[in-house]
Every structure is written in C-alpha cells, then in structure tokens.
Amino acid sequence: MSRLQDLEVFVQVVNSGNFAKAAVALDINPSAISRRITQLENQLGVRLFNRTTRSLSLTEVGERYFNRCLNILADLEEADREAKQHSQAPQGLLHVSCSTMFAHRHLLTRIPEFLAHYPRLSIQLVLSDDVVDVVGEGIDVAIRISEVANSSLITRRLVSDRRITCAAPVYLDRYGTPKTPDDLANHNCIALNAYKTTLNQWRFRDPVGLREIRVAGNFTVNSGVALYEAVLAGLGIARVSAFLADQALRSGQLIPILSECEDKNDVGIYAIFPSNRYLLPKVQCFVEFLVKSCLDNGNTTI
C-alpha cells in the first residue's frame, strides 16, 4: 500500500472508532488494518493511538496528525475534482503564441466569437514571428508558418499560404520593374530577419531548374506585418504572404513581380501543440475552432 493509502487507513480508523469498523468500510482484513497502523507509527516514531482491549483514542500527537491528514486528503480530493472538470469542459487560461501576420489577418477578428462560445475560457495571446519553445514556455497552442520538425509536438494544418514577390507602384515607377530574378541584385529588397534566414533566399524557377537568389537591401524587420507595411509604403521589393497581401494585390496597391518564374510551392500555416495523451479540452476546442474558421472563410488554400 502507498503512503497515501496509509493516511486514508489512519483517517478511516479515527472516523470509524475501531479497527473492525474501519476494515469493513475499506473492505480490508482487520489484521491488515492493525499492521498498517503499527507500521505507520513505527515509521513516524510516535504513538498515534492509545489502545486498550475496549477502547481506541488518539494521542495528542495523533490528534494533530489526524487534522493535517484531513487537510491533505481534502486538498487531493479538490485537485482531482478540478482536474476532472478540465477534462470535461473547456475552462481556464489558454496560452496562445501566434505569428503577427496570422493574428492581424485572421485570428483577432475571430477571438470574440470563440470566447463568447466558451465563457469559462480566457486567452493570453503573445504575438511573435520567432520560433517559441512551446513546452518550455508553457504555450498551449502556437500558430506558425511552416511545419516544426519536433516529434514531441503535434501539428495541425490550418491553411496553405504562398509567398508573392511584389512592390508598390511608387517604387516600380521610380526604380523600374525587374525582368529576371538576377535583376533583384540592383534593387532594394526588404528582408525578414526572423528565426529563419532562408526566408531571404528567394526561390525562382527558370529553364535550368530551381534557383535561390540571395537578396539584400537597407531595411530588415522581424515581423511579417511590418514587412508588408514597408513594401506597401514603397520602401522596396519583398516576398509577402498572400494571406496578408491578397487585398492589396487585388486593388493594385501592390504589384506582383516575376510571377512567371516564381516558385509556386505552398507554405503551410499550422497549429502546434504539445503531444499529450490527455489533451485538455481548452486546447482541443481552440484548435478545432481555428480549423473550422479557416474552412468557413474559404481559406483552405490562399
């Protein structure tokens, strides 16, 4: 029997008044009850009961020990009840890490609907385009562009995104439009200096095959939204997420460049969360909400 069971036996003996009634309540042999109490007293080095052939009463030390055991068992019962509640209904604080682009373009407009549907939940949202340590930083769900190669994490694809090389008309009027990928060497290219330096190695296809062009310019930023705002302001040429820039591209505020030779491979946007046998309902319902909201918005592919 475990130490916790020893405490339960002790408390039951006190509540029952004798070993025999405690044995019936716990469905244990009376001799086993007596042995457990004796072993517990030997382990503690004190006498918990005053015993006679006709009565059983607590010693002064036993009385204090009994009150502490009651508190311990009550706390454990409360912890069990709270854990079971979390396994049955979404509640509590949900820690979410999200890329700035996805948050501004999609998530922030839908959080009110989610919280209205789950009034016992609250969200702590951290916006960052850097990779976060999901487990180490206690993140329940992270929303990131591109998959994370970590077997201890679960990924759920939300939508597909594309990177589009583009610039504002004011920039192209002043500096001209690149005709080939090699022409980018003569242009101011806005770079993203977030967690992956390969984001600045732009991929293009030509008759020879896939090529990576290393670009450079006078401005770098670690936010996808800030990158979008900079290219929209005419600062230079950039590769922007179609998920963020689709409206500006349709309205002509941004002009696509080198479309005929641009690599068309999609980039996934994923919900990432720790692998857990008992996935908390608050995580499960949030991920399902993200998937459904992307589908309802027609964003299976951007």
C-alpha positions in Angstrom: 0.0 0.0 0.0 1.2 3.5 -0.7 1.8 6.3 1.8 -1.4 7.9 0.7 -3.3 4.7 1.4 -1.7 4.7 4.9 -3.2 8.1 5.5 -6.6 7.0 4.2 -6.5 4.0 6.5 -5.5 6.1 9.5 -8.3 8.6 8.9 -10.8 5.9 8.4 -9.8 4.2 11.7 -10.3 7.5 13.5 -13.6 8.2 11.9 -14.9 4.6 12.5 -13.7 4.4 16.1 -12.0 1.0 15.9 -10.1 -1.3 13.5 -13.0 -3.6 12.8 -15.4 -1.0 11.5 -12.6 0.6 9.5 -11.8 -2.7 7.9 -15.4 -3.1 6.8 -15.5 0.4 5.4 -12.3 -0.2 3.4 -13.0 -3.8 2.6 -9.7 -4.9 4.2 -8.9 -7.6 6.7 -8.9 -6.2 10.3 -5.4 -7.6 10.9 -4.1 -5.7 7.9 -5.6 -2.5 9.4 -3.7 -3.2 12.6 -0.5 -3.9 10.8 -0.7 -0.7 8.7 -1.3 1.5 11.8 1.6 -0.2 13.6 3.9 0.3 10.6 2.8 3.9 10.3 3.6 4.6 14.0 7.0 2.9 13.6 7.8 5.0 10.5 6.8 8.2 12.3 8.5 7.2 15.6 5.4 8.2 17.6 2.3 6.6 19.1 -0.9 7.8 17.3 -3.4 5.8 19.3 -4.0 5.0 23.0 -5.1 1.3 22.8 -6.9 -0.8 25.3 -8.9 -4.0 24.9 -12.1 -2.0 24.9 -11.2 1.5 23.5 -9.2 3.3 21.0 -8.4 7.0 21.3 -5.9 9.5 19.6 -2.8 10.7 21.4 -2.0 14.4 21.4 0.4 13.8 18.5 -2.2 11.6 16.8 -4.8 14.4 17.0 -2.5 16.9 15.3 -1.5 14.3 12.7 -5.2 13.5 12.0 -6.1 17.1 11.4 -3.1 17.5 8.9 -4.1 14.3 7.2 -7.7 15.6 6.8 -6.3 18.7 5.1 -4.1 16.7 2.8 -6.8 14.4 1.7 -9.2 17.3 1.2 -6.7 19.1 -1.0 -6.2 15.9 -3.0 -9.9 15.5 -3.5 -10.2 19.1 -4.6 -7.3 18.7 -7.1 -8.9 15.5 -8.5 -12.2 17.3 -8.9 -10.6 20.3 -10.6 -8.6 18.1 -13.0 -11.8 16.1 -13.9 -13.6 19.4 -14.6 -10.8 20.4 -17.0 -11.2 17.0 -18.8 -14.9 17.6 -19.2 -15.4 21.2 -20.1 -13.2 23.9 -21.7 -12.1 26.4 -19.0 -9.2 28.2 -17.6 -6.4 30.3 -19.2 -5.3 29.4 -22.7 -1.8 30.4 -23.6 -1.5 31.1 -27.4 1.5 32.2 -29.4 0.8 33.4 -32.9 2.7 34.9 -35.8 1.8 38.6 -36.2 0.6 38.1 -39.8 -2.0 35.4 -39.0 -3.1 37.2 -35.9 -3.8 40.5 -37.6 -5.3 39.0 -40.8 -7.4 36.2 -39.3 -7.3 35.5 -35.5 -8.0 38.8 -33.8 -11.3 39.2 -35.7 -12.5 35.7 -34.5 -11.4 35.6 -30.9 -14.6 37.4 -29.7 -16.7 34.7 -31.3 -14.6 32.0 -29.6 -14.7 33.5 -26.2 -18.4 34.1 -26.4 -18.9 30.4 -27.1 -16.7 29.4 -24.2 -17.3 31.9 -21.4 -15.2 30.0 -18.9 -12.1 30.4 -21.0 -9.7 33.3 -21.2 -6.8 33.8 -23.7 -3.3 35.1 -23.2 -2.1 35.9 -26.7 1.6 36.5 -27.5 2.5 37.8 -31.0 5.9 36.9 -32.3 7.4 35.8 -35.6 10.2 33.9 -33.8 10.0 30.2 -33.0 9.0 29.7 -29.4 9.7 26.8 -27.1 6.1 25.5 -26.8 6.8 23.2 -23.9 9.4 25.2 -22.1 7.3 28.4 -22.2 4.1 26.8 -21.3 2.4 27.5 -24.6 -0.9 25.6 -25.1 -1.1 26.4 -28.9 1.3 28.1 -31.2 0.3 29.2 -34.7 3.2 29.2 -37.1 4.1 29.4 -40.8 5.8 26.2 -41.9 6.0 22.9 -40.1 8.0 22.3 -37.0 10.2 19.2 -37.1 9.8 18.1 -33.5 8.4 14.7 -32.7 7.2 15.8 -29.3 4.8 18.3 -30.8 1.5 17.8 -32.8 0.9 19.9 -35.9 -2.5 20.5 -37.4 -2.5 22.2 -40.8 -4.9 25.2 -40.9 -4.4 26.7 -44.4 -1.9 26.9 -47.2 -0.1 30.1 -47.9 2.0 31.4 -50.8 4.8 33.9 -50.9 4.5 36.6 -53.6 7.3 38.8 -54.8 5.8 42.3 -55.1 6.3 46.0 -54.7 4.3 49.2 -54.6 3.6 51.1 -57.9 5.5 54.1 -56.4 8.7 52.1 -56.0 8.4 50.5 -59.5 7.8 53.9 -61.1 11.0 55.2 -59.6 13.3 52.3 -59.9 11.8 50.1 -62.7 10.5 46.6 -62.7 12.9 43.6 -62.5 12.6 41.4 -65.7 14.6 38.4 -64.3 15.5 37.2 -60.9 19.1 38.3 -61.4 17.8 41.9 -61.7 16.9 41.8 -58.0 20.6 42.4 -57.2 20.1 46.0 -58.4 17.0 46.6 -56.2 16.3 47.4 -52.6 14.9 44.1 -51.3 13.2 44.2 -47.8 14.4 41.2 -45.8 12.8 39.4 -42.9 15.3 38.7 -40.1 13.1 36.4 -38.0 14.0 32.9 -37.0 14.8 31.6 -40.5 17.5 33.2 -42.6 16.4 31.1 -45.5 13.4 33.4 -45.8 15.8 35.8 -47.5 16.8 33.2 -50.1 14.1 33.7 -52.6 13.3 30.8 -54.9 12.6 31.1 -58.6 12.3 28.6 -61.4 13.9 29.0 -64.9 14.7 26.6 -67.7 17.6 25.2 -65.7 15.5 24.5 -62.6 15.0 25.8 -59.1 17.3 28.7 -58.1 17.8 30.5 -54.8 18.5 34.2 -55.1 20.1 35.9 -52.1 18.7 39.4 -51.8 19.8 42.5 -49.8 18.6 46.0 -49.0 18.7 48.8 -46.5 15.9 47.5 -44.3 15.2 44.3 -42.3 12.4 43.6 -39.9 11.4 40.6 -37.8 7.6 41.0 -38.3 5.6 39.8 -41.3 3.1 42.6 -40.8 5.8 45.2 -40.6 7.4 43.7 -43.8 4.0 44.1 -45.5 3.6 47.7 -44.3 7.1 48.6 -45.5 6.6 47.3 -49.1 3.2 48.9 -49.2 4.8 52.2 -48.3 7.2 51.9 -51.3 10.4 51.1 -49.5 11.4 48.2 -51.8 10.6 44.8 -53.1 9.6 42.0 -50.8 8.2 38.5 -50.7 4.9 38.9 -48.8 2.4 36.3 -47.6 -0.6 36.1 -49.9 -2.7 35.5 -46.8 -1.8 39.1 -45.7 -1.5 40.9 -49.0 -4.3 39.5 -51.1 -6.5 42.6 -50.8 -3.6 45.0 -51.7 -2.7 42.8 -54.7 -6.3 42.8 -55.9 -6.7 46.6 -55.5 -3.4 47.3 -57.2 -1.7 48.8 -54.1 0.9 46.1 -54.7 2.1 44.7 -58.0 3.3 41.1 -58.3 6.8 40.7 -59.8 8.5 37.8 -61.7 5.3 35.8 -61.3 6.1 33.6 -64.4 9.3 32.2 -62.7 8.4 32.3 -59.1 8.4 29.1 -57.1 4.7 28.1 -56.6 5.2 25.8 -53.6 2.7 26.5 -50.9 3.8 27.1 -47.3 1.6 25.6 -44.5 0.2 27.6 -41.6 0.0 25.2 -38.7 -1.5 25.0 -35.2 1.2 23.4 -33.0 0.7 22.0 -29.5 2.4 19.6 -27.1 1.8 15.9 -27.6 -0.3 14.7 -24.6 -2.3 11.6 -24.0 -4.9 13.6 -22.2 -5.3 16.7 -24.4 -7.1 19.4 -22.5 -10.5 20.4 -23.8 -9.5 24.0 -24.0 -6.7 23.1 -26.4 -8.8 20.7 -28.4 -11.7 23.2 -28.8 -9.4 26.1 -29.8 -7.6 24.1 -32.5 -10.9 22.8 -33.9 -12.2 26.4 -33.9 -9.2 27.5 -35.9 -9.7 24.8 -38.4 -13.4 25.5 -38.8 -13.0 29.2 -39.1 -10.4 28.8 -41.8 -12.7 26.5 -43.7 -15.7 28.7 -43.2 -13.7 31.6 -44.6 -12.8 29.6 -47.7 -9.1 29.6 -46.8 -8.1 26.0 -47.4 -5.6 27.4 -49.9 -4.6 31.0 -50.3 
